[in-house]
């Protein structure tokens, strides 16, 4: 029997917030390997907004690393504005971009793994299911409040609690060693702590 054709759709900001609530660091290399073992992985999408300022630049090394290491990264610029109190605010989400990619790829898939708890995705999940695709939502209900909306969890075919996957896709401290590297490079210790980017994982330009 042929392996199911699967794809990952990762809402980057949502997954980051969920993993932090659970108290663990994501290892994106282990995450990819875990789901490659579950079927024929057609695509692994990672969606995130970017803010072009020094304060938020720390995510760019992660985006670059993912781009070189098996993920299809979809980004757009977040909108910066000043609210009524004079405070700087940042607004932006990737819901539309994620929905378009999922609907376009759905006819070529058997199963989709959506890494998000955002209830706004419920109609999208329903639309994909009508195309005959099984949808699994990856989030958690172990936090207070839960990181996944009840309506999204009811709509999906399968719910995977991220807390049960921590041992498989979380960073293993024993695999990280001290390293001297310039800040902002894929081998930099700060990236290893934050994103599970390990020794020898520097991107190689084609």
QUIDAFEN-V848626 format. One record per residue. N is the residue number from 1. PSI is psi in whole degrees, 0 to 359 (999 if undefined). D_CENTER is the distance of its C-alpha to the mean C-alpha in whole Angstrom. Layout:
n->{N N}
psi->{PSI PSI}
d_center->{D_CENTER D_CENTER}
This chain:
n->{1 2 3 4 5 6 7 8 9 10 11 12 13 14 15 16 17 18 19 20 21 22 23 24 25 26 27 28 29 30 31 32 33 34 35 36 37 38 39 40 41 42 43 44 45 46 47 48 49 50 51 52 53 54 55 56 57 58 59 60 61 62 63 64 65 66 67 68 69 70 71 72 73 74 75 76 77 78 79 80 81 82 83 84 85 86 87 88 89 90 91 92 93 94 95 96 97 98 99 100 101 102 103 104 105 106 107 108 109 110 111 112 113 114 115 116 117 118 119 120 121 122 123 124 125 126 127 128 129 130 131 132 133 134 135 136 137 138 139 140 141 142 143 144 145 146 147 148 149 150 151 152 153 154 155 156 157 158 159 160 161 162 163 164 165 166 167 168 169 170 171 172 173 174 175 176 177 178 179 180 181 182 183 184 185 186 187 188 189 190 191 192 193 194 195 196 197 198 199 200 201 202 203 204 205 206}
psi->{134 148 145 141 119 161 149 136 105 116 97 311 321 317 320 314 321 316 324 321 327 349 34 160 134 136 104 337 317 324 315 315 322 317 340 331 350 355 192 98 107 317 146 103 142 121 130 152 155 138 122 74 159 326 327 11 348 340 340 319 324 314 315 318 314 320 326 350 46 358 149 107 127 119 163 159 133 157 128 138 167 127 184 336 0 5 143 131 156 131 136 139 167 23 313 316 318 317 317 312 319 316 324 323 338 318 345 10 158 330 142 136 115 114 83 153 10 119 342 342 357 312 326 314 317 318 320 322 325 340 4 14 133 135 124 131 133 113 211 147 7 349 167 107 166 150 353 139 148 322 325 320 324 326 325 160 331 138 125 120 124 331 333 349 356 319 336 330 4 161 136 111 330 343 2 130 156 146 141 114 159 143 142 1 155 339 3 135 325 323 323 319 318 324 359 22 121 179 140 12 14 140 145 123 140 999}
d_center->{29 27 23 21 19 15 12 8 7 3 5 4 7 7 5 7 10 10 10 13 15 15 16 14 12 9 11 9 12 13 10 11 14 14 13 15 18 17 18 19 15 16 13 9 8 5 7 8 12 14 18 20 22 22 21 17 18 16 12 14 15 11 11 14 13 10 13 15 14 13 10 11 10 11 12 15 17 17 21 23 26 28 29 32 33 32 29 26 23 20 19 16 13 12 13 16 14 11 14 17 14 14 18 19 17 18 22 21 19 20 17 13 10 9 6 8 11 13 16 17 15 18 20 17 17 21 21 19 21 24 24 24 20 19 16 14 12 10 11 14 18 19 18 21 20 18 14 14 17 20 20 17 18 21 20 18 20 18 16 14 14 12 15 17 14 14 17 15 12 13 15 18 21 23 22 21 25 26 26 28 26 26 23 20 20 18 20 21 21 19 16 17 17 14 11 13 14 18 21 22 19 20 19 22 23 25}
